Amino acid sequence: NAGVTQTPKFQVLKTGQSMTLQCAQDMNHEYMSWYRQDPGMGLRLIHYSVGAGITDQGEVPNGYNVSRSTTEDFPLRLLSAAPSQTSVYFCASSPSAGGNTIYFGEGSWLTVV
Amino acid sequence: QKEVEQDPGPLSVPEGAIVSLNCTYSNSAFQYFMWYRQYSRKGPELLMYTYSSGNKEDGRFTAQVDKSSKYISLFIRDSQPSDSATYLCAMRGNNRLAFGKGNQVVVIP
């Protein structure tokens, strides 16, 4: 029972580098989202998708891009990493946008130096 | 006023004690109320969810919702060291989902 799978788990980047955080779910969920979690800030929504081909911005979208070419995958791209993007990133999915059962991945710890 | 307020703690209790956690909210559109548990270096996992005002029990856990006061609570009875984690409240309604900042709980053996 894989659920929501995120890779990599840990990554160190230099300022200005780009990278992609991968997220895949095997539950055929329509709704997927990316959060970042910082001390004292809680979970903040970066981008979300209500289905393949549809994405939208969340609360803190600047510096991040997403795409949703399939139901299963929802990668998050950092275009030009900045130290302010040092954080823990969580991918989440749920059967629908209004669903109450939200499943989170294990997290990706990103450090930008 | 923030949409969801949750005291971050930390909260330390001896094993066997009752843990009481709560959140307040301001958005009347919230209809679904959830509690997530997050262990260190792990993703949040759904613990309980409720729809209406009142109590819901699941083993040692009780979720309580008071919509008139915009106040939700989570009680953990007979707390165990394995309950040591961060607990996040979450609320959903009118296509809006909001999380509390999380409350760290430490159960001391």
Interface residues (C-beta under 8 A of the other chain):
Chain A: V4 G40 M41 G42 L43 L45 F90 A97 G98 N100 T101 I102 Y103 F104 G105 E106 G107 W109
Chain B: P8 Y32 M34 Y36 R41 K42 G43 P44 E45 L46 Y49 L88 A90 R92 N95 L97 F99 G100 K101 G102
